[in-house]
């Protein structure tokens, strides 16, 4: 076994950890891992990612289901629509240049990261929890599924925000439910790619096994990590990975500029959160908690 293969398999444990803990992020790791370290063609890396993430998601979902964190109705409806979109996206993705696919992948990651970091609140400062009609769930699933199949993302970084921001699920339920959706869409997208791409099955098996091992650790960690920290941590993680992928695919003069902007923005956000009492990035409920403390001291 080559050293690069050993590294890829070892790092695949992080893929499972991400899926088990965050309900996504696996494909965000798998595609760059297989492309930049494993040396695979982007289309082959995307197809491999779909299998690895789909299989790992199924295993991770079992642990979440036992904890009651899977909303079956929402997940099955969202996933069914996503399978159609993922299959069509996979068919189209097999005919699009790899560089374009990777740039589209990075742009979606960065946009989604911003939505997760900011969150969506109602006027009372609480997370929105209203139910959406069937057509809205189907439409969201179809669009997210198409993106999944096109760029090889299992879709956790798209599904989790959709379930939290659009369907109003708590983060823990969104994580568990997203794994059901991811598995359904990943295998549908893989079916689309298999019409134009062949896989290295020994490598696929090794990476999948390592990822599943990591997923068991991730599922156990969900009960000890606060929901707000989970959501924001997920957002910042996706932001950094998106910037990295974009820096690898764009022409050299543009790459340092993009990385510099992201680093400066991240530093500014961290400074605001740590040192500015009324930082707009801080959640509404946290700011509200600080008001009585100030008033009590008068």
KOLMI-849590 format. One line per 3 residues: number of its first residue (from 1); their letters; for each residue x, y, z of N, C-alpha, C. Coordinates in Angstrom, 2 decimals. Atoms other than C-alpha are relative to their C-alpha. Layout:
NUM = a = X:Y:Z:X:Y:Z:X:Y:Z ~ ...
END
This chain:
1 = xxx = 0.84:-1.20:0.00:0.00:0.00:0.00:0.88:1.25:0.00 ~ -0.80:-1.22:0.10:1.41:3.40:-1.01:-0.25:0.91:1.19 ~ 0.10:-0.90:-1.15:2.08:6.07:1.60:-1.18:0.95:-0.14
4 = xxx = 1.14:-0.92:0.18:-0.51:8.40:0.04:-1.32:-0.69:0.32 ~ 1.22:0.74:-0.30:-3.14:5.68:0.31:-0.19:-0.16:1.51 ~ 0.05:0.13:-1.46:-2.27:5.14:3.98:-0.48:1.30:0.63
7 = xxx = 0.39:-1.31:-0.53:-2.61:8.88:4.64:-1.49:0.25:-0.25 ~ 1.41:-0.20:0.35:-5.96:9.02:2.83:-0.91:-0.82:0.91 ~ 0.81:0.88:-0.84:-7.33:6.06:4.80:-0.01:0.50:1.45
10 = xxx = -0.09:-0.50:-1.38:-6.08:7.50:8.12:-0.86:1.25:0.19 ~ 0.78:-1.22:-0.10:-7.65:10.89:7.45:-1.49:-0.24:-0.21 ~ 1.42:0.31:0.21:-10.89:9.20:6.43:-0.74:-0.17:1.32
13 = xxx = 0.63:0.08:-1.33:-11.53:8.67:10.15:-0.66:1.33:0.34 ~ 0.57:-1.32:-0.25:-12.13:12.43:10.33:-1.29:0.21:-0.78 ~ 1.23:-0.09:0.79:-14.75:12.07:7.61:-1.16:-0.56:0.81
16 = xxx = 1.05:0.60:-0.81:-16.76:9.71:9.78:-0.29:0.79:1.26 ~ 0.17:-0.82:-1.20:-16.18:11.85:12.87:-0.88:1.20:-0.31 ~ 0.78:-1.16:0.41:-17.58:14.86:11.00:-1.45:-0.38:-0.25
19 = xxx = 1.37:0.42:0.30:-20.62:12.95:9.76:-0.76:-0.37:1.27 ~ 0.67:0.41:-1.22:-21.40:11.42:13.14:-0.31:1.15:0.93 ~ 0.17:-1.13:-0.92:-20.98:14.68:15.06:-0.85:1.11:-0.58
22 = xxx = 0.63:-1.17:0.61:-22.21:17.30:12.59:-1.10:-0.34:-0.99 ~ 1.00:0.36:1.00:-24.44:15.34:10.21:0.40:0.45:-1.38 ~ -0.48:-0.45:1.30:-22.32:16.59:7.32:1.48:0.29:0.07
25 = xxx = -1.42:-0.33:0.03:-18.90:17.75:6.27:0.86:-1.12:-0.53 ~ -0.79:1.12:0.46:-17.83:14.28:5.17:0.49:0.18:-1.42 ~ -0.40:-0.17:1.39:-17.84:14.99:1.46:0.91:1.21:-0.16
28 = xxx = -0.88:-1.17:0.04:-16.20:18.35:2.15:1.43:-0.44:0.24 ~ -1.33:0.54:-0.25:-13.26:16.33:3.45:0.41:-1.02:-1.05 ~ -0.36:1.09:0.90:-13.41:13.35:1.08:0.47:0.50:-1.36
31 = xxx = -0.35:-0.46:1.35:-13.32:15.24:-2.23:1.39:0.64:-0.03 ~ -1.37:-0.54:0.00:-10.25:17.41:-1.40:1.04:-1.04:0.38 ~ -0.92:1.04:-0.44:-8.63:14.43:0.34:0.40:-0.91:-1.16
34 = xxx = -0.28:0.90:1.11:-8.93:12.15:-2.68:0.63:0.72:-1.18 ~ -0.52:-0.76:1.14:-8.12:14.91:-5.17:1.43:0.47:0.23 ~ -1.30:-0.63:-0.24:-5.15:16.66:-3.56:1.04:-0.92:0.64
37 = xxx = -0.93:0.95:-0.62:-3.62:13.78:-1.55:0.00:-1.34:-0.73 ~ 0.10:1.28:0.69:-4.91:10.66:-3.27:0.31:0.07:-1.48 ~ -0.34:-0.17:1.41:-4.29:12.11:-6.74:-1.06:-0.47:-0.97
40 = xxx = 1.07:0.43:0.90:-7.65:11.06:-8.17:-0.50:1.15:-0.86 ~ 0.68:-0.99:0.84:-9.36:12.85:-11.03:-1.21:0.52:0.77 ~ 1.12:-0.55:-0.76:-12.00:15.22:-9.61:-1.31:-0.77:-0.15
43 = xxx = 1.25:0.73:0.19:-14.86:13.27:-11.17:0.02:-1.36:0.72 ~ -0.12:1.27:-0.72:-13.56:9.96:-9.78:-0.05:0.22:1.51 ~ 0.03:-0.32:-1.44:-13.03:11.60:-6.38:-1.42:0.30:0.45
46 = xxx = 1.39:-0.34:-0.33:-16.59:12.94:-6.43:-0.85:-1.26:0.10 ~ 0.77:1.24:-0.03:-18.06:9.53:-7.27:0.37:-0.86:1.21 ~ -0.45:0.75:-1.18:-15.94:7.84:-4.58:-0.57:0.61:1.27
49 = xxx = 0.54:-0.70:-1.16:-17.05:10.48:-2.10:-1.46:-0.35:0.24 ~ 1.42:0.30:-0.13:-20.69:9.74:-2.80:-0.23:-1.37:0.63 ~ 0.15:1.33:-0.60:-20.24:6.06:-1.95:0.41:0.01:1.47
52 = xxx = -0.52:-0.02:-1.37:-18.14:6.65:1.17:-0.96:0.72:0.94 ~ 0.89:-0.79:-0.85:-20.43:9.33:2.55:-1.36:-0.66:0.16 ~ 1.29:0.67:-0.08:-23.59:7.40:1.72:0.02:-1.17:0.97
55 = xxx = -0.11:1.16:-0.89:-22.43:4.23:3.48:0.22:0.42:1.45 ~ -0.30:-0.45:-1.36:-21.04:6.08:6.49:-1.22:0.66:0.64 ~ 1.21:-0.66:-0.51:-24.23:8.13:6.84:-1.02:-1.01:0.50
58 = xxx = 0.94:1.03:-0.42:-26.35:4.99:7.02:0.36:-0.55:1.38 ~ -0.44:0.55:-1.28:-24.27:3.62:9.88:-0.18:1.03:1.11 ~ 0.13:-1.06:-1.01:-24.21:6.96:11.73:-1.45:0.25:0.37
61 = xxx = 1.41:-0.26:-0.23:-27.96:7.34:11.34:-0.60:-0.94:1.04 ~ 0.54:0.98:-0.95:-28.60:4.19:13.38:0.17:0.50:1.44 ~ -0.24:-0.51:-1.35:-26.99:5.72:16.47:-0.88:1.19:0.33
64 = xxx = 0.86:-1.17:-0.23:-28.94:8.97:16.06:-1.47:-0.42:0.14 ~ 1.39:0.46:-0.08:-32.21:7.09:15.50:-0.31:-0.57:1.38 ~ 0.19:0.56:-1.35:-31.75:5.28:18.81:-0.19:1.09:1.04
67 = xxx = 0.15:-1.13:-0.93:-31.55:8.69:20.50:-1.23:0.84:-0.32 ~ 1.20:-0.74:0.38:-34.73:9.87:18.77:0.29:1.27:-0.78 ~ -0.40:-1.22:0.71:-32.88:12.43:16.64:-0.25:-0.05:-1.50
70 = xxx = 0.31:0.08:1.43:-34.28:11.37:13.24:-1.48:0.30:-0.21 ~ 1.38:-0.35:0.37:-37.45:13.08:11.92:-0.31:-0.72:-1.31 ~ 0.12:0.89:1.15:-38.50:10.30:9.55:-0.82:0.60:-1.14
73 = xxx = 0.85:-0.54:1.07:-41.31:12.05:7.65:0.74:1.06:-0.80 ~ -0.72:-1.07:0.68:-39.30:15.17:6.88:1.19:-0.56:-0.77 ~ -1.19:0.56:0.64:-36.19:13.14:6.10:-0.32:-0.79:-1.25
76 = xxx = 0.34:0.83:1.16:-37.90:10.68:3.73:-0.53:0.85:-1.16 ~ 0.51:-0.87:1.07:-39.76:13.41:1.82:1.14:0.80:-0.62 ~ -1.14:-0.79:0.47:-36.68:15.62:1.59:0.95:-0.89:-0.80
79 = xxx = -0.94:0.90:0.65:-34.53:12.63:0.67:-0.49:-0.53:-1.33 ~ 0.55:0.51:1.25:-36.88:11.29:-2.01:0.13:1.03:-1.12 ~ -0.17:-1.07:0.99:-36.92:14.64:-3.79:1.47:0.19:-0.33
82 = xxx = -1.44:-0.16:0.21:-33.17:14.88:-3.30:0.59:-1.08:-0.88 ~ -0.52:1.09:0.83:-32.60:11.49:-4.95:-0.19:0.30:-1.48 ~ 0.27:-0.36:1.40:-34.21:12.72:-8.16:1.00:1.07:-0.46
85 = xxx = -0.94:-1.06:0.35:-32.13:15.90:-8.14:1.43:-0.49:-0.05 ~ -1.37:0.50:-0.06:-28.95:14.03:-7.20:0.33:-0.85:-1.22 ~ -0.25:0.83:1.18:-29.32:11.52:-10.04:0.22:0.87:-1.23
88 = xxx = -0.14:-0.90:1.15:-29.82:14.30:-12.59:1.30:0.80:0.10 ~ -1.25:-0.73:-0.18:-26.93:16.28:-11.09:1.20:-0.87:-0.28 ~ -1.09:0.92:0.27:-24.70:13.21:-11.25:0.19:-0.24:-1.49
91 = xxx = -0.09:0.15:1.45:-25.52:12.71:-14.92:0.69:1.21:-0.64 ~ -0.59:-1.22:0.56:-24.65:16.34:-15.68:1.45:0.16:0.42 ~ -1.35:-0.19:-0.51:-21.54:16.37:-13.48:1.05:-0.81:-0.72
94 = xxx = -0.96:0.84:0.72:-19.92:13.57:-15.47:0.49:0.62:-1.28 ~ -0.38:-0.64:1.26:-19.68:15.92:-18.47:0.53:1.42:0.20 ~ -0.48:-1.35:-0.29:-18.47:19.10:-16.73:1.46:-0.06:0.46
97 = xxx = -1.41:0.01:-0.42:-14.73:19.94:-16.33:0.17:0.01:1.51 ~ -0.23:0.14:-1.43:-13.33:19.07:-12.91:0.23:1.32:0.72 ~ -0.30:-1.29:-0.64:-12.06:22.59:-12.18:-1.28:0.79:0.27
100 = xxx = 1.27:-0.72:-0.17:-15.51:24.10:-12.71:-0.81:-0.62:1.14 ~ 0.73:0.68:-1.07:-17.06:21.47:-10.43:0.55:0.38:1.37 ~ -0.62:-0.30:-1.29:-14.56:22.19:-7.65:-0.24:1.45:0.42
103 = xxx = 0.26:-1.41:-0.32:-15.04:25.97:-7.87:-1.45:0.17:0.45 ~ 1.41:-0.06:-0.41:-18.83:25.53:-7.71:-0.18:-0.60:1.40 ~ 0.01:0.66:-1.31:-18.30:23.21:-4.74:0.41:0.97:1.08
106 = xxx = -0.53:-0.94:-1.00:-16.26:25.85:-2.89:-0.94:1.18:0.22 ~ 0.91:-1.15:-0.12:-18.68:28.71:-3.61:-1.22:-0.37:0.84 ~ 1.15:0.43:-0.79:-21.62:26.73:-2.21:0.37:-0.18:1.47
109 = xxx = -0.45:0.19:-1.37:-19.61:25.86:0.88:0.07:1.33:0.75 ~ -0.18:-1.30:-0.64:-18.77:29.49:1.63:-1.35:0.67:0.26 ~ 1.33:-0.61:-0.17:-22.35:30.71:1.08:-0.78:-0.68:1.12
112 = xxx = 0.71:0.73:-1.04:-23.77:27.98:3.29:0.58:0.26:1.37 ~ -0.66:-0.28:-1.28:-21.21:28.66:6.01:-0.51:1.30:0.60 ~ 0.50:-1.28:-0.48:-22.37:32.25:6.26:-1.39:-0.12:0.60
115 = xxx = 1.37:0.19:-0.51:-25.99:31.14:6.72:0.00:-0.72:1.34 ~ -0.04:0.75:-1.25:-25.08:28.69:9.47:0.58:0.82:1.15 ~ -0.62:-0.81:-1.04:-22.86:31.11:11.38:-0.97:1.07:0.51
118 = xxx = 0.93:-1.06:-0.37:-25.47:33.87:11.33:-1.27:-0.58:0.61 ~ 1.25:0.59:-0.48:-28.50:31.61:11.83:-1.18:0.83:-0.45 ~ 1.22:-0.73:0.35:-32.09:32.70:11.37:-0.90:0.03:1.22
121 = xxx = 0.83:-0.18:-1.19:-34.17:34.11:14.24:-1.30:0.71:-0.37 ~ 1.22:-0.79:0.18:-37.70:35.40:14.51:0.09:1.26:0.85 ~ -0.07:-1.30:-0.68:-38.58:38.70:16.10:0.18:-0.15:1.51
124 = xxx = -0.20:0.23:-1.43:-38.53:37.18:19.58:1.40:-0.49:0.33 ~ -1.36:0.44:-0.22:-34.93:36.11:19.09:0.15:-1.49:0.15 ~ -0.06:1.45:-0.15:-35.80:32.40:19.13:0.09:-0.64:-1.39
127 = xxx = -0.08:0.68:1.28:-35.07:29.87:16.37:-1.40:-0.23:-0.57 ~ 1.28:0.23:0.64:-37.86:29.55:13.84:-0.32:-1.49:0.01 ~ 0.36:1.41:-0.09:-39.77:26.29:14.31:-1.29:-0.33:-0.75
130 = xxx = 1.25:0.26:0.68:-42.77:26.59:11.98:0.17:-1.11:-1.04 ~ -0.02:1.07:0.99:-43.71:23.73:9.66:-0.17:0.59:-1.39 ~ 0.12:-0.44:1.39:-43.38:24.08:5.90:-0.88:-0.98:-0.75
133 = xxx = 0.87:0.88:0.77:-45.85:22.70:3.35:0.81:-1.04:-0.77 ~ -0.65:1.11:0.69:-45.10:19.51:1.44:0.76:0.48:-1.23 ~ -0.65:-0.44:1.23:-44.29:21.34:-1.80:1.33:0.69:0.28
136 = xxx = -1.23:-0.70:-0.34:-41.66:23.45:-0.03:1.11:-0.99:0.35 ~ -1.00:1.01:-0.35:-39.91:20.40:1.42:0.49:-0.71:-1.26 ~ -0.38:0.67:1.25:-39.99:18.71:-2.01:0.91:0.88:-0.84
139 = xxx = -0.81:-0.92:0.80:-38.60:21.80:-3.75:1.40:0.15:0.58 ~ -1.30:-0.12:-0.66:-35.83:22.26:-1.19:0.84:-1.26:-0.22 ~ -0.72:1.26:0.17:-34.92:18.58:-1.45:0.50:-0.17:-1.42
142 = xxx = -0.39:0.13:1.40:-34.83:18.67:-5.26:1.21:0.87:-0.32 ~ -1.09:-0.93:0.28:-32.57:21.73:-5.40:1.29:-0.44:0.69 ~ -1.18:0.45:-0.74:-30.20:20.50:-2.69:0.53:-1.30:-0.59
145 = xxx = -0.42:1.25:0.62:-30.16:17.06:-4.32:0.76:0.22:-1.29 ~ -0.70:-0.30:1.24:-29.15:18.51:-7.67:1.41:0.49:0.27 ~ -1.33:-0.48:-0.38:-26.27:20.34:-6.02:0.86:-1.14:0.51
148 = xxx = -0.71:1.16:-0.53:-25.31:17.13:-4.23:0.58:-0.86:-1.12 ~ -0.45:0.84:1.09:-25.12:15.06:-7.39:1.01:0.68:-0.89 ~ -0.87:-0.73:0.90:-23.39:17.77:-9.37:1.43:0.09:0.51
151 = xxx = -1.35:-0.22:-0.53:-20.43:18.43:-7.07:0.47:-1.10:0.94 ~ -0.46:1.13:-0.80:-20.28:15.12:-5.19:-0.10:0.20:1.48 ~ 0.15:-0.22:-1.44:-21.24:16.54:-1.82:-1.14:-0.86:0.51
154 = xxx = 1.08:0.77:-0.61:-23.21:14.18:0.38:-1.14:0.93:0.35 ~ 1.03:-1.01:-0.19:-25.04:17.39:1.12:-0.23:0.40:1.43 ~ 0.20:-0.37:-1.40:-24.69:17.64:4.88:0.15:1.48:0.22
157 = xxx = -0.22:-1.43:-0.18:-23.36:21.17:4.60:-1.09:0.81:-0.67 ~ 1.17:-0.66:0.57:-26.47:21.99:2.57:-1.28:-0.47:0.70 ~ 1.21:0.56:-0.61:-29.03:19.67:4.20:-0.19:0.50:1.42
160 = xxx = 0.13:-0.45:-1.39:-28.28:20.61:7.82:-0.50:1.44:0.07 ~ 0.55:-1.37:-0.02:-28.72:24.36:7.16:-1.45:0.06:-0.48 ~ 1.37:-0.01:0.50:-31.88:23.64:5.15:-0.98:-0.48:1.07
163 = xxx = 0.87:0.53:-1.04:-33.37:21.59:7.98:-0.11:0.94:1.20 ~ 0.01:-0.94:-1.13:-32.40:24.18:10.61:-0.67:1.31:-0.39 ~ 0.44:-1.33:0.38:-33.09:27.40:8.71:-1.36:0.01:-0.70
166 = xxx = 1.24:0.03:0.76:-36.01:26.32:6.51:-1.08:-0.85:0.66 ~ 0.99:0.89:-0.62:-37.70:23.39:8.26:-0.17:0.25:1.48 ~ 0.13:-0.36:-1.40:-37.07:24.78:11.75:0.32:-1.10:0.99
169 = xxx = -0.36:1.07:-0.92:-35.61:21.59:13.24:1.11:0.45:0.95 ~ -1.14:-0.26:-0.89:-33.35:21.79:16.32:1.26:-0.60:-0.63 ~ -1.24:0.46:0.60:-29.69:21.23:15.48:0.20:-1.50:0.18
172 = xxx = -0.21:1.43:-0.23:-29.59:17.77:17.07:-0.88:-0.85:-0.92 ~ 0.90:0.72:0.89:-32.63:16.61:15.07:0.42:0.17:-1.45 ~ -0.46:-0.25:1.36:-31.26:18.22:11.91:1.20:-0.88:-0.34
175 = xxx = -1.18:0.84:0.22:-27.98:16.33:12.32:-0.43:-1.44:-0.28 ~ 0.44:1.38:0.18:-29.71:12.96:12.71:-0.79:-0.20:-1.28 ~ 0.84:0.11:1.19:-32.27:13.58:9.96:0.81:0.17:-1.27
178 = xxx = -0.83:-0.24:1.19:-29.63:14.85:7.54:0.72:-1.26:-0.44 ~ -0.71:1.23:0.35:-27.86:11.49:7.69:-0.87:-0.91:-0.86 ~ 0.93:0.76:0.83:-30.96:9.78:6.29:-0.05:0.59:-1.40
181 = xxx = 0.07:-0.69:1.28:-31.21:12.38:3.54:1.30:-0.18:-0.79 ~ -1.31:0.11:0.65:-27.47:12.23:2.78:0.17:-1.38:-0.63 ~ -0.15:1.36:0.52:-27.51:8.45:2.37:-0.84:-0.20:-1.26
184 = xxx = 0.88:0.16:1.15:-30.47:8.54:-0.01:0.54:0.73:-1.22 ~ -0.47:-0.82:1.12:-29.05:11.34:-2.14:1.36:-0.44:-0.51 ~ -1.35:0.41:0.40:-25.49:10.05:-2.16:-0.04:-1.18:-0.96
187 = xxx = 0.07:1.18:0.86:-26.41:6.69:-3.66:-0.69:0.31:-1.33 ~ 0.64:-0.41:1.25:-28.70:8.34:-6.21:0.99:0.76:-0.88 ~ -1.02:-0.72:0.76:-25.90:10.72:-7.24:1.06:-0.93:-0.54
190 = xxx = -0.99:0.98:0.44:-23.47:7.80:-7.43:-0.50:-0.75:-1.23 ~ 0.57:0.70:1.16:-25.83:6.01:-9.82:0.15:0.83:-1.26 ~ -0.18:-0.88:1.16:-25.68:9.04:-12.11:1.44:0.03:-0.47
193 = xxx = -1.42:-0.06:0.36:-21.87:9.18:-12.01:0.51:-1.31:-0.58 ~ -0.50:1.29:0.45:-21.42:5.44:-12.61:-0.21:-0.23:-1.49 ~ 0.17:0.11:1.44:-22.57:5.95:-16.19:1.22:0.51:-0.76
196 = xxx = -1.17:-0.58:0.67:-19.32:7.82:-16.95:1.31:-0.21:0.75 ~ -1.21:0.11:-0.83:-16.85:7.00:-14.12:0.10:-1.40:0.59 ~ -0.24:1.28:-0.67:-15.27:3.79:-12.77:0.76:0.26:1.30
199 = xxx = -0.59:-0.21:-1.31:-14.12:3.40:-9.14:1.08:-1.03:0.31 ~ -1.02:0.89:-0.54:-11.08:1.88:-7.43:-0.60:-0.63:1.26 ~ 0.79:0.56:-1.09:-13.12:-0.45:-5.21:0.81:-0.38:1.24
202 = xxx = -0.79:0.24:-1.22:-10.28:-1.58:-2.87:0.22:1.28:0.80 ~ -0.17:-1.28:-0.69:-9.60:2.09:-2.08:-1.32:0.45:0.61 ~ 1.32:-0.37:-0.51:-13.32:2.75:-1.70:-0.32:-0.76:1.28
205 = xxx = 0.29:0.82:-1.18:-13.64:-0.12:0.78:0.83:0.43:1.20 ~ -0.89:-0.39:-1.10:-10.64:1.00:2.85:-0.43:1.34:0.59 ~ 0.40:-1.32:-0.46:-11.76:4.63:3.05:-1.35:-0.07:0.73
208 = xxx = 1.32:0.13:-0.62:-15.35:3.65:3.86:0.10:-0.63:1.39 ~ -0.17:0.66:-1.30:-14.26:1.32:6.69:0.55:0.97:1.04 ~ -0.59:-0.97:-0.92:-12.10:4.04:8.25:-1.01:1.08:0.39
211 = xxx = 1.00:-1.04:-0.28:-14.90:6.60:7.94:-1.08:-0.50:0.95 ~ 1.02:0.56:-0.89:-17.43:4.31:9.61:0.53:-0.08:1.43 ~ -0.61:0.05:-1.34:-15.02:3.81:12.53:-0.06:1.38:0.66
214 = xxx = 0.05:-1.35:-0.55:-14.82:7.59:12.97:-1.41:0.45:0.33 ~ 1.39:-0.42:-0.23:-18.60:7.94:12.78:-0.51:-0.43:1.38 ~ 0.43:0.45:-1.33:-19.07:5.92:15.98:0.43:0.99:1.08
217 = xxx = -0.50:-0.99:-0.95:-16.94:8.45:17.84:-0.84:1.27:-0.08 ~ 0.77:-1.22:0.20:-18.86:11.37:16.34:-1.38:-0.07:0.62 ~ 1.35:0.15:-0.55:-22.28:10.02:17.33:0.02:0.14:1.52
220 = xxx = -0.09:-0.08:-1.47:-21.17:9.68:20.97:0.24:1.43:0.47 ~ -0.33:-1.37:-0.40:-19.89:13.27:21.03:-1.19:0.94:-0.08 ~ 1.14:-0.92:0.17:-23.25:14.78:20.00:-0.72:0.30:1.31
223 = xxx = 0.72:-0.21:-1.26:-24.63:14.38:23.53:0.75:0.91:0.97 ~ -0.78:-0.83:-0.92:-21.86:16.47:25.11:0.37:1.37:-0.57 ~ -0.34:-1.28:0.63:-21.44:19.35:22.62:-1.24:0.88:-0.06
226 = xxx = 1.16:-0.90:0.04:-23.82:22.39:23.05:-0.47:0.26:-1.43 ~ 0.58:-0.16:1.33:-26.20:22.95:20.12:0.52:1.24:-0.73 ~ -0.45:-1.23:0.65:-25.18:26.56:19.45:1.45:-0.12:-0.45
229 = xxx = -1.40:0.19:0.36:-21.49:25.66:19.49:0.13:-0.94:-1.18 ~ 0.00:0.96:1.10:-22.23:22.76:17.15:-0.31:0.70:-1.32 ~ 0.40:-0.69:1.23:-23.98:25.00:14.62:1.07:0.97:-0.48
232 = xxx = -0.99:-0.99:0.41:-21.40:27.79:14.63:1.33:-0.66:-0.36 ~ -1.23:0.71:0.32:-18.48:25.39:14.70:-0.08:-0.63:-1.38 ~ 0.23:0.57:1.32:-19.94:23.65:11.68:0.16:1.07:-1.08
235 = xxx = -0.09:-1.09:0.98:-20.27:26.98:9.87:1.42:0.45:-0.25 ~ -1.38:-0.43:0.17:-16.69:28.06:10.51:0.85:-1.07:-0.68 ~ -0.73:1.10:0.63:-15.40:24.63:9.50:-0.24:0.00:-1.51
238 = xxx = 0.35:-0.03:1.42:-17.24:24.79:6.17:0.63:1.20:-0.69 ~ -0.59:-1.21:0.57:-15.99:28.35:5.59:1.48:-0.20:-0.31 ~ -1.43:0.21:0.20:-12.35:27.38:6.02:0.27:-1.00:-1.12
241 = xxx = -0.20:0.99:1.05:-12.65:24.31:3.81:-0.35:0.56:-1.37 ~ 0.36:-0.62:1.27:-14.40:26.32:1.11:1.08:0.92:-0.51 ~ -1.09:-0.89:0.39:-11.63:28.91:1.11:1.21:-0.80:-0.49
244 = xxx = -1.14:0.83:0.41:-9.00:26.16:0.86:-0.21:-0.56:-1.41 ~ 0.28:0.58:1.31:-10.67:24.45:-2.11:0.07:1.07:-1.08 ~ 0.00:-1.09:0.97:-11.17:27.78:-3.88:1.42:0.45:-0.29
247 = xxx = -1.39:-0.43:0.20:-7.51:28.71:-3.35:0.78:-0.99:-0.84 ~ -0.70:1.02:0.78:-6.44:25.43:-4.95:-0.41:0.03:-1.47 ~ 0.53:0.09:1.36:-8.58:25.84:-8.06:0.14:1.29:-0.80
250 = xxx = -0.10:-1.27:0.72:-8.30:29.56:-8.91:1.44:0.27:-0.41 ~ -1.36:-0.36:0.41:-5.28:31.06:-10.73:0.83:0.51:1.17 ~ -0.91:-0.34:-1.11:-2.25:31.71:-8.50:-0.15:1.41:0.54
253 = xxx = 0.10:-1.36:-0.57:-2.60:35.53:-8.23:-1.22:0.19:0.89 ~ 1.24:-0.19:-0.76:-6.14:35.19:-6.86:-0.01:-0.78:1.31 ~ 0.05:0.87:-1.18:-5.49:32.42:-4.33:0.43:0.68:1.29
256 = xxx = -0.41:-0.64:-1.26:-3.48:34.43:-1.74:-0.98:1.08:0.45 ~ 0.95:-1.06:-0.34:-6.03:37.26:-1.91:-1.21:-0.60:0.71 ~ 1.17:0.64:-0.59:-8.93:34.92:-1.16:0.30:-0.51:1.40
259 = xxx = -0.37:0.51:-1.31:-7.11:33.23:1.69:0.18:1.13:1.00 ~ -0.21:-1.14:-0.88:-6.12:36.61:3.11:-1.30:0.60:0.48 ~ 1.31:-0.54:-0.36:-9.69:37.88:3.04:-0.69:-0.88:1.03
262 = xxx = 0.65:0.93:-0.93:-10.98:34.75:4.78:0.65:0.05:1.37 ~ -0.72:-0.04:-1.28:-8.27:34.88:7.47:-0.34:1.28:0.76 ~ 0.33:-1.28:-0.64:-8.94:38.58:8.17:-1.43:-0.01:0.52
265 = xxx = 1.40:0.06:-0.42:-12.70:37.98:8.29:-0.18:-0.89:1.22 ~ 0.10:0.92:-1.13:-12.28:35.03:10.64:0.56:0.63:1.27 ~ -0.61:-0.66:-1.15:-9.98:37.04:12.93:-0.92:1.09:0.54
268 = xxx = 0.92:-1.06:-0.41:-12.44:39.95:12.97:-1.22:-0.58:0.72 ~ 1.16:0.63:-0.62:-15.34:37.62:13.79:0.35:-0.51:1.40 ~ -0.42:0.52:-1.31:-13.39:35.97:16.63:0.17:1.13:1.00
271 = xxx = -0.19:-1.15:-0.88:-12.43:39.38:18.06:-1.34:0.57:0.46 ~ 1.34:-0.53:-0.32:-16.04:40.57:17.90:-0.69:-0.87:1.05 ~ 0.68:0.93:-0.90:-17.37:37.46:19.63:0.60:0.00:1.40
274 = xxx = -0.67:0.11:-1.29:-14.78:37.52:22.41:0.03:1.30:0.78 ~ -0.26:-1.26:-0.70:-14.42:41.23:23.19:-1.09:1.06:-0.14 ~ 1.04:-1.01:0.21:-17.48:43.15:21.89:-1.31:-0.49:0.61
277 = xxx = 1.18:0.45:-0.75:-20.48:42.95:24.26:-1.22:-0.14:-0.89 ~ 1.17:0.05:0.88:-23.09:43.72:21.59:0.39:-0.41:-1.42 ~ -0.44:0.49:1.32:-21.39:41.88:18.75:-1.20:-0.54:-0.78
280 = xxx = 1.14:0.47:0.79:-23.95:41.33:15.94:0.09:-1.48:-0.36 ~ -0.15:1.41:0.31:-22.51:37.86:15.38:-0.46:-0.89:1.14 ~ 0.41:0.78:-1.15:-23.47:36.77:18.89:-1.50:-0.23:-0.07
283 = xxx = 1.42:0.34:0.08:-26.84:35.04:19.18:-0.84:0.96:0.84 ~ 0.91:-0.91:-0.69:-29.83:37.10:20.31:-0.23:-0.41:1.44 ~ 0.27:0.43:-1.36:-30.46:34.91:23.34:1.17:0.28:0.93
286 = xxx = -1.17:-0.27:-0.83:-26.90:35.37:24.58:0.06:1.47:0.40 ~ -0.03:-1.43:-0.30:-27.14:39.16:24.34:-1.09:0.33:1.02 ~ 1.11:-0.26:-0.93:-30.49:39.08:26.16:0.37:-0.41:1.41
289 = xxx = -0.39:0.47:-1.32:-28.94:37.13:29.00:0.90:0.99:0.71 ~ -0.94:-0.93:-0.60:-26.38:39.89:29.53:-0.69:1.24:0.57 ~ 0.68:-1.21:-0.43:-28.96:42.66:30.02:-0.39:-0.03:1.47
292 = xxx = 0.36:0.03:-1.41:-30.35:41.53:33.40:1.20:0.07:0.91 ~ -1.19:-0.04:-0.83:-26.85:41.07:34.71:0.48:1.42:0.18 ~ -0.44:-1.39:-0.07:-26.01:44.65:33.85:-0.94:0.82:0.87
295 = xxx = 0.98:-0.76:-0.77:-29.26:45.97:35.30:0.08:-0.32:1.48 ~ -0.04:0.40:-1.40:-28.83:43.99:38.51:1.11:0.68:0.75 ~ -1.14:-0.61:-0.67:-25.55:45.70:39.21:-0.21:1.45:0.29
298 = x = 0.23:-1.43:-0.22:-27.12:49.15:39.26:-0.54:0.27:1.39
END
